[in-house]
Amino acid sequence: MQELKVYCIHGIVQLMVLSQCILESKPISMKCPHCGSEQSQKNGHRRGKQNYRCKNCSRQFIETYVHRGYSNDTRQICTRMYHSGLTLREIEGLTGISHSTIYNWAKQEGLLPNVPKENLTSDDSDSG
């Protein structure tokens, strides 16, 4: 059972939850995303986040990962713009997303024509 106490110090209300786990002060064990082991130890900080090292596989990891990149909605909008006839540079100017990124998205969606590598070189066409 948890006991809830409310303290008011300098106008700030602080809630203190006293439980068996807090009183014993058990160490927080992190689960390794690579091997699943719960045997880890703190291993410094990186970019303001606590770094951990797995004792089992020696890999480093952090508590939570943040997905960095564009949302699927943004990706779909850009590929629709390309499909409707806008050039990569025009889409870049409108959205601020690099034309290389938009090119890769269009390529993954199959919107670009398949050009064999043989047609990309012009060595044999002009020699004569």
Backbone as XML, in Angstrom:
<?xml version="1.0"?>
<chain id="A" units="angstrom">
  <residue number="1" name="MET">
    <atom name="N" x="0.843" y="-1.178" z="0.000"/>
    <atom name="CA" x="0.000" y="0.000" z="0.000"/>
    <atom name="C" x="0.888" y="1.240" z="0.000"/>
  </residue>
  <residue number="2" name="GLN">
    <atom name="N" x="0.530" y="2.248" z="-0.805"/>
    <atom name="CA" x="1.315" y="3.471" z="-0.882"/>
    <atom name="C" x="0.731" y="4.529" z="0.047"/>
  </residue>
  <residue number="3" name="GLU">
    <atom name="N" x="1.609" y="5.324" z="0.609"/>
    <atom name="CA" x="1.202" y="6.391" z="1.497"/>
    <atom name="C" x="1.486" y="7.709" z="0.799"/>
  </residue>
  <residue number="4" name="LEU">
    <atom name="N" x="0.535" y="8.599" z="0.745"/>
    <atom name="CA" x="0.661" y="9.867" z="0.049"/>
    <atom name="C" x="0.715" y="10.991" z="1.065"/>
  </residue>
  <residue number="5" name="LYS">
    <atom name="N" x="1.790" y="11.790" z="0.999"/>
    <atom name="CA" x="1.930" y="12.928" z="1.901"/>
    <atom name="C" x="2.114" y="14.176" z="1.064"/>
  </residue>
  <residue number="6" name="VAL">
    <atom name="N" x="1.488" y="15.277" z="1.482"/>
    <atom name="CA" x="1.584" y="16.543" z="0.769"/>
    <atom name="C" x="2.288" y="17.542" z="1.684"/>
  </residue>
  <residue number="7" name="TYR">
    <atom name="N" x="3.354" y="18.169" z="1.159"/>
    <atom name="CA" x="4.097" y="19.176" z="1.901"/>
    <atom name="C" x="4.027" y="20.489" z="1.129"/>
  </residue>
  <residue number="8" name="CYS">
    <atom name="N" x="3.926" y="21.590" z="1.855"/>
    <atom name="CA" x="3.924" y="22.899" z="1.223"/>
    <atom name="C" x="5.117" y="23.685" z="1.745"/>
  </residue>
  <residue number="9" name="ILE">
    <atom name="N" x="6.107" y="23.867" z="0.886"/>
    <atom name="CA" x="7.320" y="24.581" z="1.270"/>
    <atom name="C" x="7.495" y="25.748" z="0.299"/>
  </residue>
  <residue number="10" name="HIS">
    <atom name="N" x="7.554" y="26.959" z="0.811"/>
    <atom name="CA" x="7.735" y="28.168" z="0.023"/>
    <atom name="C" x="6.708" y="28.275" z="-1.102"/>
  </residue>
  <residue number="11" name="GLY">
    <atom name="N" x="5.479" y="27.895" z="-0.830"/>
    <atom name="CA" x="4.408" y="28.028" z="-1.806"/>
    <atom name="C" x="4.400" y="26.938" z="-2.871"/>
  </residue>
  <residue number="12" name="ILE">
    <atom name="N" x="5.324" y="26.021" z="-2.812"/>
    <atom name="CA" x="5.376" y="24.951" z="-3.801"/>
    <atom name="C" x="4.870" y="23.670" z="-3.161"/>
  </residue>
  <residue number="13" name="VAL">
    <atom name="N" x="3.889" y="23.083" z="-3.777"/>
    <atom name="CA" x="3.342" y="21.836" z="-3.253"/>
    <atom name="C" x="4.172" y="20.686" z="-3.799"/>
  </residue>
  <residue number="14" name="GLN">
    <atom name="N" x="4.684" y="19.893" z="-2.890"/>
    <atom name="CA" x="5.487" y="18.743" z="-3.296"/>
    <atom name="C" x="4.776" y="17.478" z="-2.846"/>
  </residue>
  <residue number="15" name="LEU">
    <atom name="N" x="4.627" y="16.577" z="-3.770"/>
    <atom name="CA" x="4.010" y="15.297" z="-3.447"/>
    <atom name="C" x="5.105" y="14.269" z="-3.258"/>
  </residue>
  <residue number="16" name="MET">
    <atom name="N" x="5.009" y="13.580" z="-2.169"/>
    <atom name="CA" x="5.992" y="12.534" z="-1.914"/>
    <atom name="C" x="5.257" y="11.214" z="-1.801"/>
  </residue>
  <residue number="17" name="VAL">
    <atom name="N" x="5.573" y="10.307" z="-2.645"/>
    <atom name="CA" x="4.985" y="8.978" z="-2.596"/>
    <atom name="C" x="6.016" y="8.063" z="-1.970"/>
  </residue>
  <residue number="18" name="LEU">
    <atom name="N" x="5.682" y="7.538" z="-0.794"/>
    <atom name="CA" x="6.570" y="6.633" z="-0.097"/>
    <atom name="C" x="6.063" y="5.217" z="-0.315"/>
  </residue>
  <residue number="19" name="SER">
    <atom name="N" x="6.884" y="4.424" z="-0.915"/>
    <atom name="CA" x="6.489" y="3.041" z="-1.140"/>
    <atom name="C" x="7.627" y="2.115" z="-0.745"/>
  </residue>
  <residue number="20" name="GLN">
    <atom name="N" x="7.356" y="0.852" z="-0.738"/>
    <atom name="CA" x="8.350" y="-0.137" z="-0.357"/>
    <atom name="C" x="9.548" y="-0.073" z="-1.302"/>
  </residue>
  <residue number="21" name="CYS">
    <atom name="N" x="9.311" y="0.111" z="-2.593"/>
    <atom name="CA" x="10.383" y="0.141" z="-3.590"/>
    <atom name="C" x="11.304" y="1.343" z="-3.379"/>
  </residue>
  <residue number="22" name="ILE">
    <atom name="N" x="10.738" y="2.490" z="-3.059"/>
    <atom name="CA" x="11.548" y="3.695" z="-2.858"/>
    <atom name="C" x="12.362" y="3.571" z="-1.579"/>
  </residue>
  <residue number="23" name="LEU">
    <atom name="N" x="11.757" y="3.033" z="-0.518"/>
    <atom name="CA" x="12.471" y="2.897" z="0.745"/>
    <atom name="C" x="13.638" y="1.922" z="0.628"/>
  </residue>
  <residue number="24" name="GLU">
    <atom name="N" x="13.471" y="0.868" z="-0.175"/>
    <atom name="CA" x="14.565" y="-0.069" z="-0.379"/>
    <atom name="C" x="15.604" y="0.475" z="-1.342"/>
  </residue>
  <residue number="25" name="SER">
    <atom name="N" x="15.246" y="1.473" z="-2.120"/>
    <atom name="CA" x="16.093" y="2.105" z="-3.133"/>
    <atom name="C" x="16.750" y="1.075" z="-4.060"/>
  </residue>
  <residue number="26" name="LYS">
    <atom name="N" x="15.886" y="0.281" z="-4.714"/>
    <atom name="CA" x="16.372" y="-0.699" z="-5.668"/>
    <atom name="C" x="16.921" y="0.022" z="-6.908"/>
  </residue>
  <residue number="27" name="PRO">
    <atom name="N" x="18.021" y="-0.473" z="-7.454"/>
    <atom name="CA" x="18.532" y="0.152" z="-8.670"/>
    <atom name="C" x="17.604" y="-0.136" z="-9.849"/>
  </residue>
  <residue number="28" name="ILE">
    <atom name="N" x="17.488" y="0.839" z="-10.717"/>
    <atom name="CA" x="16.653" y="0.683" z="-11.897"/>
    <atom name="C" x="17.433" y="-0.113" z="-12.929"/>
  </residue>
  <residue number="29" name="SER">
    <atom name="N" x="16.875" y="-1.232" z="-13.377"/>
    <atom name="CA" x="17.567" y="-2.030" z="-14.374"/>
    <atom name="C" x="16.967" y="-1.734" z="-15.748"/>
  </residue>
  <residue number="30" name="MET">
    <atom name="N" x="17.842" y="-1.470" z="-16.679"/>
    <atom name="CA" x="17.431" y="-1.180" z="-18.045"/>
    <atom name="C" x="17.556" y="-2.457" z="-18.865"/>
  </residue>
  <residue number="31" name="LYS">
    <atom name="N" x="16.651" y="-2.637" z="-19.805"/>
    <atom name="CA" x="16.683" y="-3.818" z="-20.668"/>
    <atom name="C" x="17.410" y="-3.465" z="-21.955"/>
  </residue>
  <residue number="32" name="CYS">
    <atom name="N" x="18.410" y="-4.258" z="-22.300"/>
    <atom name="CA" x="19.206" y="-4.022" z="-23.501"/>
    <atom name="C" x="18.342" y="-4.256" z="-24.744"/>
  </residue>
  <residue number="33" name="PRO">
    <atom name="N" x="18.273" y="-3.287" z="-25.670"/>
    <atom name="CA" x="17.465" y="-3.482" z="-26.872"/>
    <atom name="C" x="18.067" y="-4.514" z="-27.827"/>
  </residue>
  <residue number="34" name="HIS">
    <atom name="N" x="19.348" y="-4.822" z="-27.670"/>
    <atom name="CA" x="19.998" y="-5.770" z="-28.579"/>
    <atom name="C" x="19.814" y="-7.213" z="-28.132"/>
  </residue>
  <residue number="35" name="CYS">
    <atom name="N" x="20.183" y="-7.516" z="-26.873"/>
    <atom name="CA" x="20.137" y="-8.915" z="-26.411"/>
    <atom name="C" x="19.023" y="-9.175" z="-25.405"/>
  </residue>
  <residue number="36" name="GLY">
    <atom name="N" x="18.384" y="-8.127" z="-24.871"/>
    <atom name="CA" x="17.286" y="-8.300" z="-23.931"/>
    <atom name="C" x="17.704" y="-8.500" z="-22.489"/>
  </residue>
  <residue number="37" name="SER">
    <atom name="N" x="19.005" y="-8.441" z="-22.216"/>
    <atom name="CA" x="19.502" y="-8.644" z="-20.865"/>
    <atom name="C" x="19.139" y="-7.452" z="-19.983"/>
  </residue>
  <residue number="38" name="GLU">
    <atom name="N" x="18.894" y="-7.728" z="-18.708"/>
    <atom name="CA" x="18.607" y="-6.657" z="-17.756"/>
    <atom name="C" x="19.829" y="-6.307" z="-16.927"/>
  </residue>
  <residue number="39" name="GLN">
    <atom name="N" x="20.969" y="-6.873" z="-17.265"/>
    <atom name="CA" x="22.214" y="-6.565" z="-16.560"/>
    <atom name="C" x="22.917" y="-5.431" z="-17.302"/>
  </residue>
  <residue number="40" name="SER">
    <atom name="N" x="22.704" y="-4.217" z="-16.800"/>
    <atom name="CA" x="23.324" y="-3.051" z="-17.426"/>
    <atom name="C" x="23.822" y="-2.113" z="-16.347"/>
  </residue>
  <residue number="41" name="GLN">
    <atom name="N" x="24.685" y="-1.215" z="-16.750"/>
    <atom name="CA" x="25.201" y="-0.225" z="-15.809"/>
    <atom name="C" x="25.249" y="1.123" z="-16.497"/>
  </residue>
  <residue number="42" name="LYS">
    <atom name="N" x="25.181" y="2.159" z="-15.688"/>
    <atom name="CA" x="25.268" y="3.513" z="-16.233"/>
    <atom name="C" x="26.641" y="3.714" z="-16.847"/>
  </residue>
  <residue number="43" name="ASN">
    <atom name="N" x="26.666" y="4.427" z="-17.965"/>
    <atom name="CA" x="27.918" y="4.599" z="-18.691"/>
    <atom name="C" x="28.030" y="6.022" z="-19.235"/>
  </residue>
  <residue number="44" name="GLY">
    <atom name="N" x="27.913" y="7.000" z="-18.365"/>
    <atom name="CA" x="28.083" y="8.390" z="-18.765"/>
    <atom name="C" x="26.835" y="8.975" z="-19.408"/>
  </residue>
  <residue number="45" name="HIS">
    <atom name="N" x="27.031" y="10.164" z="-19.996"/>
    <atom name="CA" x="25.939" y="10.878" z="-20.657"/>
    <atom name="C" x="26.346" y="11.198" z="-22.086"/>
  </residue>
  <residue number="46" name="ARG">
    <atom name="N" x="25.371" y="11.266" z="-22.951"/>
    <atom name="CA" x="25.605" y="11.673" z="-24.325"/>
    <atom name="C" x="24.436" y="12.534" z="-24.747"/>
  </residue>
  <residue number="47" name="ARG">
    <atom name="N" x="24.739" y="13.752" z="-25.168"/>
    <atom name="CA" x="23.718" y="14.720" z="-25.594"/>
    <atom name="C" x="22.639" y="14.902" z="-24.530"/>
  </residue>
  <residue number="48" name="GLY">
    <atom name="N" x="23.066" y="14.933" z="-23.282"/>
    <atom name="CA" x="22.154" y="15.197" z="-22.180"/>
    <atom name="C" x="21.319" y="14.010" z="-21.740"/>
  </residue>
  <residue number="49" name="LYS">
    <atom name="N" x="21.590" y="12.827" z="-22.264"/>
    <atom name="CA" x="20.822" y="11.647" z="-21.879"/>
    <atom name="C" x="21.732" y="10.617" z="-21.239"/>
  </residue>
  <residue number="50" name="GLN">
    <atom name="N" x="21.179" y="9.880" z="-20.283"/>
    <atom name="CA" x="21.939" y="8.851" z="-19.589"/>
    <atom name="C" x="22.263" y="7.710" z="-20.545"/>
  </residue>
  <residue number="51" name="ASN">
    <atom name="N" x="23.524" y="7.337" z="-20.593"/>
    <atom name="CA" x="23.992" y="6.233" z="-21.428"/>
    <atom name="C" x="24.133" y="4.988" z="-20.556"/>
  </residue>
  <residue number="52" name="TYR">
    <atom name="N" x="23.796" y="3.837" z="-21.106"/>
    <atom name="CA" x="23.929" y="2.577" z="-20.391"/>
    <atom name="C" x="24.789" y="1.629" z="-21.217"/>
  </residue>
  <residue number="53" name="ARG">
    <atom name="N" x="25.457" y="0.678" z="-20.536"/>
    <atom name="CA" x="26.238" y="-0.355" z="-21.217"/>
    <atom name="C" x="25.753" y="-1.701" z="-20.716"/>
  </residue>
  <residue number="54" name="CYS">
    <atom name="N" x="25.466" y="-2.580" z="-21.662"/>
    <atom name="CA" x="25.006" y="-3.925" z="-21.324"/>
    <atom name="C" x="26.197" y="-4.757" z="-20.871"/>
  </residue>
  <residue number="55" name="LYS">
    <atom name="N" x="26.060" y="-5.426" z="-19.729"/>
    <atom name="CA" x="27.142" y="-6.272" z="-19.226"/>
    <atom name="C" x="27.224" y="-7.590" z="-19.990"/>
  </residue>
  <residue number="56" name="ASN">
    <atom name="N" x="26.161" y="-7.936" z="-20.678"/>
    <atom name="CA" x="26.108" y="-9.197" z="-21.408"/>
    <atom name="C" x="26.749" y="-9.082" z="-22.795"/>
  </residue>
  <residue number="57" name="CYS">
    <atom name="N" x="26.349" y="-8.070" z="-23.585"/>
    <atom name="CA" x="26.842" y="-7.948" z="-24.963"/>
    <atom name="C" x="27.736" y="-6.725" z="-25.163"/>
  </residue>
  <residue number="58" name="SER">
    <atom name="N" x="27.956" y="-5.932" z="-24.126"/>
    <atom name="CA" x="28.825" y="-4.748" z="-24.139"/>
    <atom name="C" x="28.367" y="-3.636" z="-25.074"/>
  </residue>
  <residue number="59" name="ARG">
    <atom name="N" x="27.124" y="-3.653" z="-25.497"/>
    <atom name="CA" x="26.607" y="-2.580" z="-26.348"/>
    <atom name="C" x="26.130" y="-1.427" z="-25.491"/>
  </residue>
  <residue number="60" name="GLN">
    <atom name="N" x="26.223" y="-0.220" z="-26.063"/>
    <atom name="CA" x="25.736" y="0.965" z="-25.375"/>
    <atom name="C" x="24.339" y="1.294" z="-25.883"/>
  </residue>
  <residue number="61" name="PHE">
    <atom name="N" x="23.501" y="1.832" z="-24.993"/>
    <atom name="CA" x="22.164" y="2.240" z="-25.387"/>
    <atom name="C" x="21.670" y="3.311" z="-24.428"/>
  </residue>
  <residue number="62" name="ILE">
    <atom name="N" x="20.609" y="3.999" z="-24.832"/>
    <atom name="CA" x="19.967" y="4.997" z="-23.983"/>
    <atom name="C" x="18.573" y="4.509" z="-23.633"/>
  </residue>
  <residue number="63" name="GLU">
    <atom name="N" x="17.937" y="5.184" z="-22.671"/>
    <atom name="CA" x="16.636" y="4.756" z="-22.177"/>
    <atom name="C" x="15.572" y="4.762" z="-23.268"/>
  </residue>
  <residue number="64" name="THR">
    <atom name="N" x="15.414" y="5.880" z="-23.927"/>
    <atom name="CA" x="14.399" y="5.999" z="-24.977"/>
    <atom name="C" x="15.025" y="6.609" z="-26.215"/>
  </residue>
  <residue number="65" name="TYR">
    <atom name="N" x="14.563" y="6.163" z="-27.347"/>
    <atom name="CA" x="15.039" y="6.690" z="-28.619"/>
    <atom name="C" x="13.964" y="7.564" z="-29.238"/>
  </residue>
  <residue number="66" name="VAL">
    <atom name="N" x="14.392" y="8.636" z="-29.857"/>
    <atom name="CA" x="13.471" y="9.547" z="-30.516"/>
    <atom name="C" x="13.619" y="9.369" z="-32.017"/>
  </residue>
  <residue number="67" name="HIS">
    <atom name="N" x="12.501" y="9.107" z="-32.678"/>
    <atom name="CA" x="12.530" y="8.961" z="-34.127"/>
    <atom name="C" x="12.797" y="10.309" z="-34.772"/>
  </residue>
  <residue number="68" name="ARG">
    <atom name="N" x="13.895" y="10.375" z="-35.494"/>
    <atom name="CA" x="14.236" y="11.612" z="-36.182"/>
    <atom name="C" x="13.996" y="11.408" z="-37.659"/>
  </residue>
  <residue number="69" name="GLY">
    <atom name="N" x="13.232" y="12.263" z="-38.230"/>
    <atom name="CA" x="12.924" y="12.141" z="-39.644"/>
    <atom name="C" x="11.573" y="12.767" z="-39.927"/>
  </residue>
  <residue number="70" name="TYR">
    <atom name="N" x="11.148" y="12.616" z="-41.167"/>
    <atom name="CA" x="9.885" y="13.192" z="-41.591"/>
    <atom name="C" x="8.758" y="12.199" z="-41.345"/>
  </residue>
  <residue number="71" name="SER">
    <atom name="N" x="7.569" y="12.724" z="-41.103"/>
    <atom name="CA" x="6.417" y="11.855" z="-40.864"/>
    <atom name="C" x="5.976" y="11.218" z="-42.178"/>
  </residue>
  <residue number="72" name="ASN">
    <atom name="N" x="5.176" y="10.179" z="-42.071"/>
    <atom name="CA" x="4.652" y="9.508" z="-43.260"/>
    <atom name="C" x="3.729" y="10.426" z="-44.048"/>
  </residue>
  <residue number="73" name="ASP">
    <atom name="N" x="3.023" y="11.317" z="-43.357"/>
    <atom name="CA" x="2.150" y="12.267" z="-44.045"/>
    <atom name="C" x="2.959" y="13.204" z="-44.935"/>
  </residue>
  <residue number="74" name="THR">
    <atom name="N" x="4.065" y="13.714" z="-44.411"/>
    <atom name="CA" x="4.930" y="14.603" z="-45.192"/>
    <atom name="C" x="5.480" y="13.873" z="-46.399"/>
  </residue>
  <residue number="75" name="ARG">
    <atom name="N" x="5.871" y="12.646" z="-46.187"/>
    <atom name="CA" x="6.409" y="11.840" z="-47.286"/>
    <atom name="C" x="5.363" y="11.635" z="-48.384"/>
  </residue>
  <residue number="76" name="GLN">
    <atom name="N" x="4.129" y="11.314" z="-47.983"/>
    <atom name="CA" x="3.062" y="11.099" z="-48.959"/>
    <atom name="C" x="2.731" y="12.371" z="-49.722"/>
  </residue>
  <residue number="77" name="ILE">
    <atom name="N" x="2.730" y="13.502" z="-49.033"/>
    <atom name="CA" x="2.438" y="14.776" z="-49.705"/>
    <atom name="C" x="3.487" y="15.066" z="-50.765"/>
  </residue>
  <residue number="78" name="CYS">
    <atom name="N" x="4.751" y="14.859" z="-50.425"/>
    <atom name="CA" x="5.831" y="15.140" z="-51.384"/>
    <atom name="C" x="5.793" y="14.194" z="-52.579"/>
  </residue>
  <residue number="79" name="THR">
    <atom name="N" x="5.503" y="12.918" z="-52.334"/>
    <atom name="CA" x="5.441" y="11.977" z="-53.455"/>
    <atom name="C" x="4.225" y="12.263" z="-54.340"/>
  </residue>
  <residue number="80" name="ARG">
    <atom name="N" x="3.124" y="12.716" z="-53.750"/>
    <atom name="CA" x="1.959" y="13.113" z="-54.565"/>
    <atom name="C" x="2.273" y="14.346" z="-55.395"/>
  </residue>
  <residue number="81" name="MET">
    <atom name="N" x="3.000" y="15.288" z="-54.819"/>
    <atom name="CA" x="3.392" y="16.481" z="-55.575"/>
    <atom name="C" x="4.273" y="16.100" z="-56.758"/>
  </residue>
  <residue number="82" name="TYR">
    <atom name="N" x="5.198" y="15.170" z="-56.543"/>
    <atom name="CA" x="6.070" y="14.714" z="-57.626"/>
    <atom name="C" x="5.268" y="13.962" z="-58.681"/>
  </residue>
  <residue number="83" name="HIS">
    <atom name="N" x="4.325" y="13.143" z="-58.241"/>
    <atom name="CA" x="3.485" y="12.377" z="-59.158"/>
    <atom name="C" x="2.589" y="13.293" z="-59.991"/>
  </residue>
  <residue number="84" name="SER">
    <atom name="N" x="2.200" y="14.436" z="-59.415"/>
    <atom name="CA" x="1.327" y="15.364" z="-60.142"/>
    <atom name="C" x="2.079" y="16.243" z="-61.131"/>
  </residue>
  <residue number="85" name="GLY">
    <atom name="N" x="3.424" y="16.158" z="-61.149"/>
    <atom name="CA" x="4.167" y="16.858" z="-62.191"/>
    <atom name="C" x="5.141" y="17.918" z="-61.713"/>
  </residue>
  <residue number="86" name="LEU">
    <atom name="N" x="5.198" y="18.203" z="-60.430"/>
    <atom name="CA" x="6.164" y="19.173" z="-59.933"/>
    <atom name="C" x="7.569" y="18.568" z="-59.963"/>
  </residue>
  <residue number="87" name="THR">
    <atom name="N" x="8.562" y="19.402" z="-60.211"/>
    <atom name="CA" x="9.935" y="18.916" z="-60.211"/>
    <atom name="C" x="10.437" y="18.799" z="-58.781"/>
  </residue>
  <residue number="88" name="LEU">
    <atom name="N" x="11.547" y="18.091" z="-58.626"/>
    <atom name="CA" x="12.129" y="17.917" z="-57.291"/>
    <atom name="C" x="12.525" y="19.254" z="-56.682"/>
  </residue>
  <residue number="89" name="ARG">
    <atom name="N" x="13.099" y="20.134" z="-57.497"/>
    <atom name="CA" x="13.519" y="21.456" z="-56.993"/>
    <atom name="C" x="12.319" y="22.320" z="-56.619"/>
  </residue>
  <residue number="90" name="GLU">
    <atom name="N" x="11.215" y="22.204" z="-57.339"/>
    <atom name="CA" x="10.012" y="22.967" z="-56.988"/>
    <atom name="C" x="9.447" y="22.495" z="-55.649"/>
  </residue>
  <residue number="91" name="ILE">
    <atom name="N" x="9.431" y="21.182" z="-55.459"/>
    <atom name="CA" x="8.937" y="20.643" z="-54.187"/>
    <atom name="C" x="9.859" y="21.065" z="-53.049"/>
  </residue>
  <residue number="92" name="GLU">
    <atom name="N" x="11.168" y="21.065" z="-53.315"/>
    <atom name="CA" x="12.132" y="21.514" z="-52.310"/>
    <atom name="C" x="11.871" y="22.964" z="-51.923"/>
  </residue>
  <residue number="93" name="GLY">
    <atom name="N" x="11.591" y="23.803" z="-52.914"/>
    <atom name="CA" x="11.318" y="25.214" z="-52.641"/>
    <atom name="C" x="10.045" y="25.421" z="-51.843"/>
  </residue>
  <residue number="94" name="LEU">
    <atom name="N" x="9.037" y="24.588" z="-52.088"/>
    <atom name="CA" x="7.761" y="24.735" z="-51.387"/>
    <atom name="C" x="7.791" y="24.163" z="-49.969"/>
  </residue>
  <residue number="95" name="THR">
    <atom name="N" x="8.477" y="23.050" z="-49.796"/>
    <atom name="CA" x="8.422" y="22.356" z="-48.502"/>
    <atom name="C" x="9.654" y="22.561" z="-47.636"/>
  </residue>
  <residue number="96" name="GLY">
    <atom name="N" x="10.793" y="22.878" z="-48.249"/>
    <atom name="CA" x="12.028" y="23.011" z="-47.494"/>
    <atom name="C" x="12.727" y="21.672" z="-47.279"/>
  </residue>
  <residue number="97" name="ILE">
    <atom name="N" x="12.220" y="20.618" z="-47.910"/>
    <atom name="CA" x="12.824" y="19.289" z="-47.804"/>
    <atom name="C" x="13.773" y="19.112" z="-48.974"/>
  </residue>
  <residue number="98" name="SER">
    <atom name="N" x="14.948" y="18.574" z="-48.706"/>
    <atom name="CA" x="15.978" y="18.427" z="-49.721"/>
    <atom name="C" x="15.470" y="17.624" z="-50.916"/>
  </residue>
  <residue number="99" name="HIS">
    <atom name="N" x="15.881" y="18.060" z="-52.121"/>
    <atom name="CA" x="15.464" y="17.349" z="-53.331"/>
    <atom name="C" x="16.011" y="15.919" z="-53.355"/>
  </residue>
  <residue number="100" name="SER">
    <atom name="N" x="17.151" y="15.683" z="-52.712"/>
    <atom name="CA" x="17.710" y="14.333" z="-52.647"/>
    <atom name="C" x="16.806" y="13.407" z="-51.838"/>
  </residue>
  <residue number="101" name="THR">
    <atom name="N" x="16.257" y="13.924" z="-50.749"/>
    <atom name="CA" x="15.341" y="13.136" z="-49.927"/>
    <atom name="C" x="14.080" y="12.805" z="-50.719"/>
  </residue>
  <residue number="102" name="ILE">
    <atom name="N" x="13.543" y="13.795" z="-51.422"/>
    <atom name="CA" x="12.334" y="13.583" z="-52.221"/>
    <atom name="C" x="12.612" y="12.587" z="-53.343"/>
  </residue>
  <residue number="103" name="TYR">
    <atom name="N" x="13.798" y="12.671" z="-53.946"/>
    <atom name="CA" x="14.191" y="11.732" z="-54.987"/>
    <atom name="C" x="14.216" y="10.302" z="-54.443"/>
  </residue>
  <residue number="104" name="ASN">
    <atom name="N" x="14.801" y="10.130" z="-53.263"/>
    <atom name="CA" x="14.849" y="8.797" z="-52.652"/>
    <atom name="C" x="13.452" y="8.265" z="-52.346"/>
  </residue>
  <residue number="105" name="TRP">
    <atom name="N" x="12.553" y="9.138" z="-51.871"/>
    <atom name="CA" x="11.181" y="8.717" z="-51.604"/>
    <atom name="C" x="10.486" y="8.293" z="-52.886"/>
  </residue>
  <residue number="106" name="ALA">
    <atom name="N" x="10.649" y="9.091" z="-53.947"/>
    <atom name="CA" x="10.017" y="8.767" z="-55.231"/>
    <atom name="C" x="10.575" y="7.457" z="-55.784"/>
  </residue>
  <residue number="107" name="LYS">
    <atom name="N" x="11.845" y="7.251" z="-55.597"/>
    <atom name="CA" x="12.492" y="6.013" z="-56.052"/>
    <atom name="C" x="11.930" y="4.803" z="-55.291"/>
  </residue>
  <residue number="108" name="GLN">
    <atom name="N" x="11.740" y="4.947" z="-53.981"/>
    <atom name="CA" x="11.199" y="3.862" z="-53.167"/>
    <atom name="C" x="9.738" y="3.567" z="-53.513"/>
  </residue>
  <residue number="109" name="GLU">
    <atom name="N" x="9.003" y="4.600" z="-53.935"/>
    <atom name="CA" x="7.601" y="4.426" z="-54.302"/>
    <atom name="C" x="7.444" y="3.885" z="-55.722"/>
  </residue>
  <residue number="110" name="GLY">
    <atom name="N" x="8.543" y="3.825" z="-56.469"/>
    <atom name="CA" x="8.491" y="3.327" z="-57.843"/>
    <atom name="C" x="8.003" y="4.357" z="-58.837"/>
  </residue>
  <residue number="111" name="LEU">
    <atom name="N" x="8.128" y="5.639" z="-58.503"/>
    <atom name="CA" x="7.663" y="6.702" z="-59.398"/>
    <atom name="C" x="8.699" y="7.078" z="-60.458"/>
  </residue>
  <residue number="112" name="LEU">
    <atom name="N" x="9.925" y="6.650" z="-60.289"/>
    <atom name="CA" x="10.982" y="6.970" z="-61.240"/>
    <atom name="C" x="11.110" y="5.834" z="-62.249"/>
  </residue>
  <residue number="113" name="PRO">
    <atom name="N" x="11.410" y="6.165" z="-63.508"/>
    <atom name="CA" x="11.578" y="5.096" z="-64.500"/>
    <atom name="C" x="12.847" y="4.305" z="-64.217"/>
  </residue>
  <residue number="114" name="ASN">
    <atom name="N" x="12.800" y="3.025" z="-64.515"/>
    <atom name="CA" x="13.974" y="2.175" z="-64.348"/>
    <atom name="C" x="14.915" y="2.396" z="-65.522"/>
  </residue>
  <residue number="115" name="VAL">
    <atom name="N" x="16.087" y="2.931" z="-65.248"/>
    <atom name="CA" x="17.085" y="3.182" z="-66.277"/>
    <atom name="C" x="18.221" y="2.198" z="-66.047"/>
  </residue>
  <residue number="116" name="PRO">
    <atom name="N" x="18.476" y="1.284" z="-67.007"/>
    <atom name="CA" x="19.589" y="0.355" z="-66.824"/>
    <atom name="C" x="20.918" y="1.084" z="-66.774"/>
  </residue>
  <residue number="117" name="LYS">
    <atom name="N" x="21.875" y="0.512" z="-66.058"/>
    <atom name="CA" x="23.180" y="1.144" z="-65.915"/>
    <atom name="C" x="23.891" y="1.272" z="-67.254"/>
  </residue>
  <residue number="118" name="GLU">
    <atom name="N" x="23.579" y="0.389" z="-68.211"/>
    <atom name="CA" x="24.213" y="0.448" z="-69.527"/>
    <atom name="C" x="23.851" y="1.724" z="-70.263"/>
  </residue>
  <residue number="119" name="ASN">
    <atom name="N" x="22.640" y="2.244" z="-70.052"/>
    <atom name="CA" x="22.194" y="3.453" z="-70.740"/>
    <atom name="C" x="22.757" y="4.726" z="-70.106"/>
  </residue>
  <residue number="120" name="LEU">
    <atom name="N" x="23.305" y="4.636" z="-68.914"/>
    <atom name="CA" x="23.821" y="5.828" z="-68.242"/>
    <atom name="C" x="25.174" y="6.253" z="-68.787"/>
  </residue>
  <residue number="121" name="THR">
    <atom name="N" x="25.932" y="5.343" z="-69.362"/>
    <atom name="CA" x="27.246" y="5.693" z="-69.919"/>
    <atom name="C" x="27.103" y="5.941" z="-71.414"/>
  </residue>
  <residue number="122" name="SER">
    <atom name="N" x="27.804" y="6.931" z="-71.901"/>
    <atom name="CA" x="27.701" y="7.292" z="-73.329"/>
    <atom name="C" x="29.006" y="6.981" z="-74.043"/>
  </residue>
  <residue number="123" name="ASP">
    <atom name="N" x="29.820" y="6.055" z="-73.553"/>
    <atom name="CA" x="31.109" y="5.732" z="-74.166"/>
    <atom name="C" x="30.929" y="5.079" z="-75.522"/>
  </residue>
  <residue number="124" name="ASP">
    <atom name="N" x="29.964" y="4.155" z="-75.645"/>
    <atom name="CA" x="29.834" y="3.412" z="-76.883"/>
    <atom name="C" x="28.947" y="4.110" z="-77.910"/>
  </residue>
  <residue number="125" name="SER">
    <atom name="N" x="28.162" y="5.139" z="-77.508"/>
    <atom name="CA" x="27.253" y="5.786" z="-78.444"/>
    <atom name="C" x="27.960" y="6.773" z="-79.372"/>
  </residue>
  <residue number="126" name="ASP">
    <atom name="N" x="28.966" y="7.496" z="-78.883"/>
    <atom name="CA" x="29.633" y="8.516" z="-79.695"/>
    <atom name="C" x="30.874" y="7.985" z="-80.396"/>
  </residue>
  <residue number="127" name="SER">
    <atom name="N" x="31.383" y="6.828" z="-79.982"/>
    <atom name="CA" x="32.583" y="6.321" z="-80.624"/>
    <atom name="C" x="32.213" y="5.662" z="-81.950"/>
  </residue>
  <residue number="128" name="GLY">
    <atom name="N" x="32.959" y="5.936" z="-82.962"/>
    <atom name="CA" x="32.443" y="5.412" z="-84.114"/>
    <atom name="C" x="33.150" y="5.055" z="-85.250"/>
  </residue>
</chain>
